[in-house]
Amino acid sequence: MVEKLRLMAVHAHPDDESSKGAATMARYVAEGHEVMVVTCTGGEAGSVLNPAMDRPDVLENMAEIRREEMARAAKILGVRHRWLGFVDSGLPEGDPLPPLPEGCFALKPLEESTPPLVEVIREFRPHVIVTYDENGGYPHPDHIRCHEVSIAAFDAAGDPDRYPGLGEPWQPLKLYYSHGFSRAKLLAFHEALLAADLESPYAEWLAGWGSDRPDVMERVTTRVECADWFPVRDEALKAHATQIDPESRWFAVPLEMQREVWPTEEYELARSLVDSTLPEDDLFAGIHEKVTA
């Protein structure tokens, strides 16, 4: 009998959970574990990236619609969900970059943004937390802040002297960074599409990938087999209709090709309080033994 374990994924905006590690979460839910997604902001500043949803009625109700989309995605993935309630900072553009809006998540001091996550950690008691690396996966100010808050909360949640009014202390055992976009993965899909006489949307992306830019695969410690849950991931992505165009390159690679060419999702073990041997194929590696000991 498999011990029921708990995984928490901390993300910046609604839709991030479906584009980063969704198949892994769906697999663990199917195996009987508990999974919670924590979303730091409401995604209110997100642009409409699906032309079919670029309508006045959508733009006028973006916050409410994105909450509805998140609820549908969570139901599809089978995960619990919590909002932290911070305001989306938006992605500044221009030269020089404009200032971030006052009161947004990225400008909140850590002493204000960390306690709400500590409280959720102590309530859910995850054995594993997944978040972004120090670059945010990509340099969106909310993603970088999400990383910083996750690290701070991981360190504080188990300390009885910190935030004593926010529940009984709980120390997560492992912290991972999710890594979704790697040159190796894009190249594998690009070559597989061309070999099958299919059009690849990745040529321009790969051409712009400078030779001096490192590939995150060099940092990956853990590859989770989850191809059986790629269809679930795709349905969760499509639930975020304002952000995901069903005709976009998200869906350019046929599922059977994905299963054959790249059947895993990738992570970097950043913190661990248990023994596990690298490389891993399970985010709970070393935890089963710790919990049942």
C-alpha positions in Angstrom: 0.0 0.0 0.0 1.4 3.4 -1.0 1.8 5.9 1.8 -0.3 9.0 1.0 2.1 12.0 0.6 1.5 15.7 -0.1 2.9 17.9 -2.8 2.5 21.7 -3.0 3.2 23.7 -6.2 3.6 27.4 -5.7 3.0 29.5 -8.8 2.8 33.2 -9.7 -0.4 33.3 -11.9 -3.3 31.2 -12.9 -2.3 29.0 -15.9 1.3 28.6 -14.6 0.3 25.4 -12.9 -1.0 23.9 -16.1 2.1 24.9 -18.2 4.7 23.8 -15.6 4.5 20.3 -14.0 0.8 19.7 -14.6 1.3 16.1 -15.8 3.4 15.3 -12.8 0.7 16.6 -10.5 -2.0 14.6 -12.3 0.1 11.5 -12.0 0.6 11.9 -8.2 -3.1 12.5 -7.8 -3.9 9.4 -9.7 -1.5 7.5 -7.5 -3.5 8.6 -4.4 -1.3 11.4 -3.1 -2.6 14.9 -2.2 -1.6 17.9 -4.3 -2.2 21.6 -3.7 -1.6 24.5 -6.1 -1.0 27.8 -4.5 -1.4 30.8 -6.8 0.2 34.0 -5.5 -1.7 36.5 -7.7 -5.0 36.7 -9.6 -3.4 37.2 -13.0 -5.4 40.4 -13.4 -2.7 42.1 -15.6 -2.3 39.2 -18.0 -2.9 39.9 -21.7 -5.5 37.9 -23.6 -3.3 35.6 -25.7 -6.2 33.6 -27.4 -7.7 35.7 -30.2 -11.1 34.0 -29.7 -11.2 35.5 -26.2 -10.0 39.0 -27.1 -13.4 40.6 -26.6 -14.6 43.6 -24.6 -16.7 41.5 -22.2 -13.6 39.4 -21.4 -11.3 42.4 -20.9 -13.8 44.1 -18.6 -14.0 41.0 -16.3 -10.5 39.6 -16.5 -10.1 39.0 -12.8 -13.3 37.1 -12.4 -12.7 35.1 -15.6 -9.2 34.1 -14.6 -10.6 32.8 -11.3 -13.1 30.7 -13.1 -10.5 29.3 -15.4 -8.3 28.4 -12.5 -11.2 26.6 -10.8 -11.8 24.5 -14.0 -8.1 23.7 -14.3 -7.8 22.6 -10.7 -10.8 20.3 -11.1 -9.3 18.8 -14.3 -6.0 18.1 -12.5 -7.7 16.9 -9.4 -5.8 19.2 -7.1 -6.7 21.4 -4.2 -6.2 25.2 -4.8 -5.5 28.3 -2.7 -5.1 31.9 -3.7 -2.6 34.1 -1.8 -4.5 37.2 -2.9 -1.7 39.4 -4.1 -2.0 41.8 -7.1 -0.5 40.8 -10.4 2.5 43.0 -11.2 2.2 42.7 -15.0 5.2 42.3 -17.3 6.8 45.7 -17.9 7.9 46.5 -21.4 9.9 49.3 -23.0 13.3 51.0 -22.7 13.6 52.1 -20.0 11.1 49.8 -18.3 8.2 51.5 -16.6 7.8 51.3 -12.9 5.8 48.4 -11.5 2.3 49.4 -10.1 2.2 50.4 -6.5 1.1 47.6 -4.2 1.8 44.8 -6.6 3.1 41.4 -5.6 6.7 42.0 -6.8 7.0 45.1 -4.7 5.5 43.6 -1.5 8.3 43.2 1.1 9.0 39.6 1.9 7.9 40.2 5.5 4.4 40.8 4.1 4.3 38.2 1.3 5.9 35.3 3.2 3.4 34.8 6.1 0.4 33.9 4.0 2.3 31.1 2.3 3.7 29.9 5.7 0.2 29.7 7.0 -0.9 27.5 4.0 2.1 25.3 4.3 1.4 24.7 8.0 -2.2 23.9 7.2 -1.6 21.6 4.2 1.7 20.1 5.5 3.4 19.3 2.2 6.3 16.9 2.2 7.5 18.5 -1.1 7.3 22.0 -2.5 7.8 22.9 -6.1 8.4 26.4 -7.3 10.6 28.4 -9.8 14.3 28.9 -9.8 16.0 32.2 -9.0 15.3 33.4 -12.5 11.7 32.7 -12.2 11.8 30.3 -15.1 11.7 33.4 -17.1 12.3 36.9 -15.7 8.8 38.0 -14.9 8.9 40.0 -11.7 6.1 37.9 -10.2 7.9 34.7 -11.0 11.1 35.9 -9.4 9.1 37.1 -6.3 7.3 33.7 -6.2 10.7 32.0 -6.0 11.8 34.4 -3.2 8.6 33.9 -1.2 8.7 30.1 -1.6 12.3 29.9 -0.3 11.5 32.2 2.6 8.4 30.2 3.5 10.2 26.8 3.2 12.7 28.0 5.7 10.2 29.6 8.1 7.3 27.1 8.2 9.1 24.6 10.5 10.5 27.2 12.9 8.3 27.6 16.0 9.8 31.0 16.7 8.7 32.4 13.4 5.0 33.4 12.9 3.8 31.6 16.0 0.2 32.7 15.3 0.0 31.0 11.9 -0.5 27.4 12.9 1.6 24.5 14.1 5.1 24.4 12.6 5.6 22.1 9.7 8.9 21.5 7.9 8.7 20.4 4.2 11.4 17.8 3.4 12.3 18.7 -0.2 12.2 21.8 -2.4 12.3 21.6 -6.2 12.6 24.1 -9.1 10.5 23.1 -12.1 12.2 23.5 -15.5 9.9 23.5 -18.5 11.8 25.1 -21.4 15.1 23.6 -22.4 17.0 23.7 -25.6 17.4 20.0 -25.6 13.7 19.4 -25.4 12.8 22.0 -28.1 15.5 20.5 -30.4 14.2 17.0 -29.9 10.7 18.0 -30.8 11.9 20.1 -33.7 13.8 17.2 -35.2 11.0 14.7 -34.6 8.5 16.9 -36.4 10.8 17.4 -39.4 11.5 13.7 -39.5 7.7 13.1 -39.7 7.3 15.7 -42.5 5.4 18.0 -40.1 5.9 21.7 -39.7 7.9 22.7 -36.7 7.2 26.0 -34.9 10.5 25.9 -33.1 13.0 26.8 -35.8 13.0 30.6 -35.0 13.1 29.9 -31.2 16.1 27.6 -31.6 17.9 30.0 -34.0 17.6 32.7 -31.4 19.0 30.6 -28.6 22.5 32.0 -28.2 25.4 29.5 -27.9 26.4 31.3 -24.7 23.1 30.7 -23.1 23.2 27.6 -20.8 20.6 24.9 -21.1 18.6 24.2 -17.9 19.0 20.5 -18.5 22.4 20.9 -17.0 20.7 21.7 -13.7 18.0 19.0 -13.8 18.3 16.3 -11.2 14.9 14.7 -11.5 12.9 13.5 -14.4 9.3 12.3 -13.7 7.7 9.9 -16.2 4.2 11.3 -16.7 3.3 10.8 -20.4 0.1 9.0 -19.5 -1.1 12.3 -18.1 -0.2 14.6 -21.0 -3.8 14.6 -22.1 -4.9 15.8 -18.7 -2.3 18.5 -18.8 -3.6 19.7 -22.1 -7.1 19.9 -20.9 -6.0 21.9 -17.9 -4.1 24.3 -20.3 -7.2 24.7 -22.4 -9.2 25.6 -19.3 -7.2 28.9 -19.3 -8.9 30.0 -22.4 -7.8 33.7 -22.1 -4.1 32.6 -22.1 -4.0 29.5 -24.2 -4.8 29.4 -27.9 -5.7 25.8 -28.8 -4.1 26.4 -32.2 -0.8 27.6 -30.7 2.5 25.8 -30.5 1.6 24.5 -27.1 -0.2 21.7 -29.1 2.1 21.5 -32.1 3.6 18.1 -31.2 1.3 15.1 -31.4 0.8 13.4 -28.1 2.1 10.1 -29.3 5.3 11.9 -30.5 5.7 13.6 -27.1 5.3 10.2 -25.4 8.0 8.7 -27.5 10.4 11.7 -27.7 10.1 13.3 -24.3 7.9 11.5 -21.8 9.0 13.3 -18.7 8.8 16.6 -16.8 12.0 18.0 -15.3 13.0 19.4 -11.9 16.0 20.5 -9.9 16.4 19.4 -6.3 17.3 22.6 -4.5 16.8 21.7 -0.8 16.5 18.3 0.8 16.3 17.0 4.4 16.2 13.4 3.3 18.6 11.1 1.6 18.0 10.3 -2.1 20.3 9.3 -4.9 20.7 11.6 -7.9 19.4 11.5 -10.6 15.9 10.8 -9.4 12.7 9.8 -11.1 10.3 10.7 -8.3 9.8 13.9 -6.4 9.0 11.8 -3.3 12.3 9.9 -3.5 13.6 9.4 0.0 10.4 10.6 1.6 8.5 7.3 1.6 11.2 5.8 3.8 11.3 8.9 6.1 7.5 8.9 6.6 7.2 5.1 7.2 10.2 4.9 9.4 
